């Protein structure tokens, strides 16, 4: 919230969309939630899918709102002002479309927002964002992160329900970071956020594209629509630098369309004359991570980092490319990458020494992400089996359930199905959908309770086994029916690792 001396005249704020006689109305903050209204707030009342914000106008005024913007679907009502208890309530046609530019005008009237890096794609967004902020911090550059695992300064994240916040909250967060002298914010930008215009007015310092694979078809309807939503970041938004993964088929096509973009990937082939690039080669897979060599438009280098799999090498390449664009030297990068910390719930290891069993927690919840995680662990595994534990969310894309099954059957030696977030669907029905994708369904175990599955595997797995516990990652909850229950794979494994175990009779596995 702005201080009294920083209050913004409502008339000035709305000038691009409305010329109205609303003198002497001042605004301290913007909010979509009537519960957050304080003195001099501008309350924005949208016709939401579940709740109609207009039904909370009286409450907002009672709590101190100085004005209200009320969404109308009738263009002839645009600009009509009525007064409730002396507070102007202004009808705005297509109100959602102006929220991002409205918030930008309010929080950054001088258009002086610090450097914001956008990361989009199906997989890898959270890892790239986290590692990039980690790097900036190690380099002495104060940084913040916005995305799936939370929002805030490095090491001080607050949880978030959405990957990309609503249009008003995006700029409120950035304003808060700017007051704290942040130099860079790295933001995960989802396809939903792009489609809904949540960042439409935000000028990006750079945009990174990771890959495109099946996800969110329940919302977008088709892969073409899903890809178009992602591409909008590069075509419809202000972006200084474009960084695109050349290993991805969609990325390779986009690189031909954007000759000013920087290509990164494995053994990058030139896609246009003079295009900047970073090419990975000679990857070594070790027990504690990877090391690889790279060549680039900025020179050659050798990187070591405590991460697993080709997809994390790709993520590291994206981070390297961004940092090289910031004129960070290769010598500096070679020094800081071994110091990077693991990303919560992203290929996070829990090793049980007495059993010689490794559990790996990962957020993989798409066929592509699951395949990459399993392939990565196969490369790092020296003995034992690879066991895949996963489920699928309810009320989401049902088509991917059988595809997840095929991936698990092809790349793991044993599969255990568990519940993810069943939501309003029957957990048993979800498992039956998944089972239809297996050729050998009888070999698949079903243990609905995730904790029970972990305890069973900890007792019955064999020395050298690696257990991939996929789907939940950093999440500390499960949604069952209409209840959000506390549960965390990470917390469970951390707790179990501290305990002593009694040897139980081994069951057939």
C-alpha positions in Angstrom: 0.0 0.0 0.0 1.2 3.5 -0.8 1.8 6.1 1.9 -0.5 9.2 2.2 2.0 11.3 0.2 2.0 8.7 -2.6 -1.8 8.4 -3.1 -2.9 8.5 -6.7 -5.8 10.6 -8.0 -8.5 8.2 -9.4 -9.2 10.6 -12.3 -5.6 10.5 -13.4 -5.4 6.7 -13.0 -8.4 6.1 -15.2 -7.6 8.7 -17.8 -6.8 6.2 -20.7 -10.2 4.6 -20.4 -12.5 7.1 -18.9 -13.1 10.8 -18.7 -15.3 11.4 -15.6 -16.0 14.0 -13.0 -14.4 12.2 -10.0 -12.2 14.9 -8.6 -10.8 14.6 -5.1 -11.0 10.7 -5.0 -7.6 9.3 -4.0 -6.4 5.7 -4.2 -4.0 3.9 -1.8 -4.1 0.4 -3.2 -5.9 -1.9 -5.7 -7.6 -5.1 -4.8 -9.9 -7.8 -6.2 -10.7 -9.2 -2.7 -13.1 -7.3 -0.5 -11.4 -8.9 2.5 -8.3 -6.9 1.7 -9.9 -3.5 1.4 -8.5 -0.8 3.7 -8.9 3.0 3.7 -8.8 4.6 0.3 -8.6 1.2 -1.6 -9.9 0.9 -5.1 -12.0 -2.2 -5.1 -12.3 -4.0 -8.5 -15.5 -6.0 -8.7 -15.3 -8.7 -11.4 -17.9 -11.2 -12.6 -15.9 -14.2 -11.6 -16.5 -17.8 -12.6 -17.4 -18.8 -9.1 -18.1 -15.6 -7.3 -19.5 -12.3 -8.5 -17.3 -9.5 -7.0 -20.2 -7.0 -7.4 -22.0 -8.7 -4.6 -19.2 -7.5 -2.2 -19.4 -3.8 -3.2 -21.3 -2.8 -0.1 -18.8 -4.6 2.1 -15.9 -2.9 0.4 -17.4 0.5 0.9 -18.1 -0.2 4.6 -14.4 -1.2 5.0 -13.1 2.1 3.5 -12.9 1.8 -0.2 -12.7 5.2 -1.8 -14.1 4.0 -5.2 -15.2 0.8 -7.0 -14.8 -0.4 -10.5 -17.6 -2.7 -11.4 -17.5 -5.0 -14.4 -20.3 -4.6 -16.9 -21.0 -6.8 -20.0 -23.0 -4.0 -21.6 -20.8 -1.6 -23.6 -23.4 1.1 -23.4 -23.0 1.2 -19.6 -19.3 1.9 -19.7 -18.4 4.9 -17.6 -21.7 5.2 -15.8 -21.2 6.3 -12.2 -23.5 5.7 -9.3 -22.8 6.7 -5.7 -23.3 4.4 -2.7 -22.7 6.1 0.7 -20.9 8.9 -1.2 -18.5 6.4 -2.9 -18.4 6.3 -6.7 -19.1 3.0 -8.3 -18.0 3.1 -11.9 -19.2 0.6 -14.5 -16.3 -0.5 -16.8 -16.8 -2.6 -20.0 -14.2 -5.3 -20.5 -12.7 -4.6 -17.1 -10.4 -7.6 -16.9 -8.6 -6.4 -20.0 -7.5 -3.1 -18.4 -6.3 -4.5 -15.0 -2.7 -5.1 -16.0 -2.2 -1.6 -17.5 -4.2 -0.1 -14.7 -1.9 -1.7 -12.1 1.2 -0.7 -14.0 0.0 3.0 -14.1 -0.7 2.8 -10.4 2.4 1.1 -9.0 4.9 2.4 -11.6 3.7 5.8 -12.9 7.3 6.6 -14.1 7.4 3.2 -15.9 10.7 2.4 -14.0 10.1 -1.2 -13.0 13.3 -3.1 -12.3 14.4 -6.0 -14.6 11.8 -8.7 -14.8 12.7 -12.1 -16.4 9.8 -14.2 -17.6 10.1 -18.0 -17.8 7.4 -20.0 -19.7 7.0 -23.5 -21.1 5.4 -26.7 -19.9 8.3 -28.1 -17.8 11.3 -26.5 -16.1 9.9 -23.1 -15.3 10.3 -23.4 -11.5 13.8 -24.9 -11.7 15.1 -22.2 -14.0 13.5 -19.4 -12.0 14.8 -20.8 -8.7 18.3 -21.4 -10.1 18.5 -18.0 -11.8 17.5 -16.2 -8.6 20.0 -18.3 -6.7 22.7 -17.3 -9.1 21.9 -13.6 -8.9 22.0 -13.8 -5.2 25.4 -15.5 -5.2 26.6 -12.8 -7.5 25.5 -10.1 -5.0 22.4 -9.0 -7.0 19.3 -8.7 -4.8 16.6 -10.8 -6.5 13.1 -12.1 -6.1 11.1 -14.9 -7.5 7.4 -15.3 -8.4 5.9 -18.7 -9.3 4.7 -22.2 -8.4 6.7 -22.6 -5.1 5.9 -19.1 -3.9 6.7 -15.4 -4.2 9.3 -13.2 -2.5 13.0 -12.5 -2.0 15.4 -15.4 -2.4 15.0 -17.7 0.6 11.9 -15.9 1.9 9.1 -17.2 -0.4 5.5 -16.9 0.6 3.2 -19.7 -0.8 1.0 -18.9 -3.8 -2.1 -20.7 -5.1 -1.3 -19.8 -8.7 1.8 -19.9 -10.8 1.1 -16.4 -12.1 -0.7 -14.0 -9.8 -3.7 -11.9 -10.8 -2.9 -8.7 -12.7 -3.2 -6.5 -9.7 -1.1 -8.7 -7.4 1.7 -9.0 -10.0 2.4 -5.3 -9.9 1.8 -5.0 -6.1 4.5 -7.7 -5.6 6.9 -6.0 -8.0 6.3 -2.6 -6.3 7.1 -4.2 -2.9 10.3 -5.8 -4.3 11.4 -2.4 -5.8 11.0 -0.7 -2.4 13.4 -3.4 -1.1 16.0 -2.5 -3.8 15.6 -5.7 -5.8 17.5 -5.7 -9.1 15.9 -8.7 -10.7 12.6 -10.5 -10.4 12.3 -13.9 -12.1 8.7 -14.8 -12.8 7.1 -18.0 -14.0 4.5 -17.0 -16.6 1.8 -19.6 -17.1 -0.3 -20.1 -20.2 -3.4 -19.3 -18.1 -1.7 -16.0 -17.0 -0.9 -15.1 -20.6 -4.4 -16.0 -21.9 -6.0 -14.0 -19.2 -3.8 -10.9 -19.7 -2.4 -11.0 -16.2 1.0 -9.6 -17.4 -0.1 -7.9 -20.6 1.3 -4.4 -19.6 4.5 -5.7 -17.9 7.7 -4.9 -19.9 10.0 -7.9 -19.6 13.8 -7.6 -19.5 13.9 -11.1 -21.0 11.7 -14.1 -21.7 12.9 -17.7 -21.6 11.0 -20.6 -23.4 11.7 -24.1 -22.1 9.5 -26.6 -24.0 6.0 -27.5 -25.0 4.3 -30.8 -24.2 0.9 -31.9 -23.3 -0.7 -30.1 -20.4 -3.7 -27.9 -19.5 -5.8 -29.2 -22.5 -8.8 -29.1 -20.2 -8.4 -25.3 -20.3 -6.9 -24.6 -23.8 -8.8 -27.3 -25.7 -5.9 -28.2 -28.1 -2.1 -28.2 -28.3 -2.3 -25.5 -31.0 -4.2 -23.2 -28.6 -1.8 -24.0 -25.7 1.2 -23.2 -27.9 -0.3 -20.0 -29.1 -0.8 -18.9 -25.5 2.8 -19.4 -24.8 4.0 -17.8 -28.0 2.1 -14.6 -27.1 4.8 -13.8 -24.6 7.2 -13.4 -27.4 4.9 -11.7 -29.9 2.5 -9.6 -28.0 4.6 -8.4 -25.0 7.5 -6.0 -24.7 10.6 -8.2 -24.4 14.2 -7.1 -24.6 15.9 -10.5 -24.9 14.3 -13.7 -26.1 15.9 -17.0 -25.0 14.6 -20.2 -26.6 15.3 -23.9 -26.3 16.5 -25.2 -29.6 16.1 -28.9 -28.6 12.3 -28.5 -28.4 10.4 -28.8 -31.7 8.3 -25.7 -31.0 11.3 -23.7 -29.8 13.2 -24.6 -33.0 10.4 -23.3 -35.1 10.2 -20.1 -33.1 13.9 -19.5 -33.4 13.4 -19.2 -37.2 10.7 -16.6 -36.6 12.8 -14.6 -34.1 16.3 -14.2 -35.6 17.2 -11.9 -32.7 16.5 -14.7 -30.1 19.3 -16.6 -28.4 19.3 -20.4 -28.9 20.3 -22.7 -26.2 20.5 -26.5 -26.1 22.5 -29.6 -26.8 24.8 -29.4 -29.8 23.0 -26.3 -31.1 22.9 -26.1 -34.9 22.8 -22.6 -36.4 19.2 -21.8 -37.2 19.9 -18.4 -38.7 23.1 -16.6 -39.7 24.6 -14.6 -36.8 22.2 -15.8 -34.2 23.6 -15.9 -30.7 23.8 -19.4 -29.0 24.9 -21.6 -26.2 25.6 -25.2 -27.0 26.1 -28.0 -24.4 28.4 -30.9 -25.0 30.3 -33.7 -23.2 27.9 -34.3 -20.2 29.2 -36.6 -17.4 26.6 -38.1 -15.1 27.9 -38.6 -11.5 26.6 -39.8 -8.2 26.3 -36.2 -6.9 25.3 -34.4 -10.0 26.5 -33.5 -13.5 29.4 -31.7 -15.2 29.4 -30.5 -18.8 31.2 -28.3 -21.3 29.7 -25.6 -23.4 30.5 -23.3 -26.3 28.7 -20.0 -26.9 28.7 -16.7 -28.5 30.5 -15.5 -25.3 33.2 -18.2 -25.2 33.6 -21.8 -23.9 33.4 -23.1 -20.3 33.1 -26.1 -18.0 30.2 -26.3 -15.5 29.7 -28.6 -12.5 26.4 -28.6 -10.6 24.6 -30.8 -8.0 21.7 -31.8 -10.3 20.5 -34.8 -12.2 19.5 -35.5 -15.8 19.6 -34.0 -19.2 16.6 -31.8 -18.5 18.4 -30.2 -15.7 21.4 -29.7 -17.9 19.0 -27.9 -20.3 17.7 -25.8 -17.4 21.2 -24.9 -16.4 21.9 -23.9 -20.0 19.0 -21.5 -20.0 20.3 -20.0 -16.7 23.8 -19.7 -18.2 22.4 -18.0 -21.3 20.5 -15.4 -19.3 23.6 -14.6 -17.1 25.9 -14.3 -20.1 23.5 -11.8 -21.5 23.9 -9.8 -18.3 27.7 -9.7 -19.0 28.6 -12.1 -16.2 31.9 -13.7 -17.0 32.3 -17.4 -17.7 34.9 -17.6 -14.8 32.3 -16.2 -12.4 29.7 -18.7 -13.6 32.1 -21.7 -13.3 32.7 -20.6 -9.7 29.1 -20.2 -8.6 27.3 -23.1 -10.2 28.7 -25.8 -7.9 27.3 -23.7 -5.0 23.7 -23.8 -6.2 21.1 -25.4 -3.9 18.4 -27.9 -4.8 15.0 -26.6 -5.8 12.2 -27.8 -3.4 10.4 -30.8 -4.9 12.5 -30.9 -8.1 14.5 -34.1 -8.3 15.2 -33.7 -4.6 17.0 -36.7 -3.0 16.4 -38.4 0.3 19.0 -41.2 0.8 18.4 -43.8 3.5 21.9 -45.1 4.1 21.0 -48.1 6.3 18.7 -49.5 3.5 20.8 -48.1 0.6 17.6 -46.8 -0.9 17.1 -43.4 -2.5 13.8 -41.6 -2.8 13.6 -38.7 -5.2 10.7 -36.2 -5.0 9.8 -34.5 -8.2 6.9 -32.4 -9.4 6.6 -34.4 -12.7 2.9 -34.5 -13.5 2.9 -34.6 -17.3 4.0 -37.5 -19.5 6.9 -35.6 -20.8 8.2 -34.5 -17.4 7.8 -38.1 -16.0 9.7 -39.6 -18.9 12.5 -37.1 -18.5 12.7 -37.7 -14.7 12.9 -41.5 -15.2 15.5 -41.3 -18.0 17.6 -39.0 -15.8 17.5 -41.4 -12.9 18.4 -44.4 -15.1 21.6 -42.6 -16.1 22.6 -41.8 -12.5 21.7 -45.3 -11.2 24.5 -47.7 -10.7 22.6 -50.7 -9.4 19.1 -51.8 -8.2 15.8 -51.0 -9.8 14.0 -47.8 -10.7 10.5 -47.7 -9.0 8.0 -45.1 -10.2 5.3 -43.9 -7.9 2.7 -41.6 -9.4 -1.0 -40.7 -9.7 -3.0 -38.2 -11.7 -5.1 -35.2 -10.6 -8.9 -35.3 -10.7 -11.0 -32.8 -12.7 -8.1 -32.3 -15.1 -7.0 -33.6 -18.5 -8.1 -37.2 -18.5 -6.3 -38.0 -21.8 -2.9 -37.8 -20.2 -3.6 -40.6 -17.7 -3.0 -43.5 -20.1 0.0 -41.7 -21.5 1.6 -41.4 -18.0 1.0 -45.1 -17.6 2.9 -45.9 -20.8 5.8 -43.8 -19.8 6.1 -45.4 -16.3 5.8 -48.9 -17.8 8.5 -48.1 -20.4 11.1 -46.5 -18.2 10.7 -48.0 -14.7 11.1 -51.6 -13.5 8.2 -51.3 -11.0 5.2 -49.0 -10.8 3.1 -48.1 -7.8 -0.1 -46.0 -8.3 -1.0 -43.5 -5.6 -3.5 -40.6 -5.2 -2.5 -37.2 -6.4 -5.2 -34.6 -6.0 -8.4 -36.5 -6.7 -10.6 -33.4 -6.1 -14.2 -34.2 -6.9 -13.5 -37.4 -8.9 -13.4 -40.9 -7.4 -9.8 -41.8 -6.7 -10.5 -45.4 -7.7 -11.9 -44.2 -11.1 -8.8 -42.2 -11.7 -6.6 -45.2 -11.1 -8.7 -47.3 -13.4 -8.2 -44.7 -16.1 -4.4 -44.9 -15.6 -4.4 -48.7 -15.5 -5.9 -48.8 -19.0 -2.6 -47.4 -20.4 -0.5 -50.4 -19.1 0.2 -53.5 -21.2 0.8 -55.4 -17.9 -1.7 -53.8 -15.5 -1.5 -56.8 -13.2 2.1 -56.0 -12.4 1.1 -52.5 -11.1 0.5 -52.0 -7.4 -2.2 -49.7 -6.1 -1.8 -48.0 -2.8 -4.0 -44.9 -2.5 -2.4 -43.4 0.5 0.9 -41.8 -0.3 2.3 -42.2 3.2 1.4 -45.8 3.2 3.1 -46.3 -0.2 6.3 -44.7 1.0 6.4 -46.8 4.2 5.8 -49.9 2.2 8.6 -49.2 -0.3 11.0 -48.1 2.5 10.4 -51.5 4.1 10.3 -53.7 1.0 12.6 -52.1 -1.6 16.0 -53.6 -2.2 19.5 -52.1 -1.7 20.4 -49.8 -4.6 16.8 -49.1 -5.6 15.8 -45.6 -6.6 12.1 -44.6 -5.9 10.8 -41.7 -7.9 7.9 -40.2 -6.0 6.3 -38.0 -8.7 3.5 -35.5 -8.9 3.4 -33.5 -5.7 6.9 -32.0 -5.6 7.0 -29.0 -3.3 3.2 -29.1 -2.6 2.3 -29.5 1.1 -1.4 -30.5 0.6 -3.8 -32.9 -1.1 -7.2 -31.9 -2.4 -9.7 -34.7 -1.7 -13.3 -33.8 -2.4 -13.7 -30.3 -1.3 -11.1 -30.5 1.4 -7.5 -29.3 1.2 -5.6 -31.6 3.6 -2.1 -31.1 4.8 0.4 -33.6 3.3 4.0 -33.3 2.0 6.1 -36.0 0.4 9.2 -33.9 1.4 8.2 -33.5 5.0 7.3 -37.2 5.3 10.7 -38.4 3.9 12.6 -35.8 6.0 10.9 -37.1 9.1 11.4 -40.8 8.2 15.1 -40.3 7.5 15.5 -39.2 11.1 13.9 -42.3 12.6 15.2 -45.8 13.2 13.5 -48.7 11.3 12.7 -52.2 12.4 13.2 -54.9 9.7 9.9 -56.3 8.7 9.2 -59.4 6.7 9.8 -58.5 3.1 6.7 -58.6 0.9 6.9 -59.6 -2.7 7.6 -56.4 -4.8 
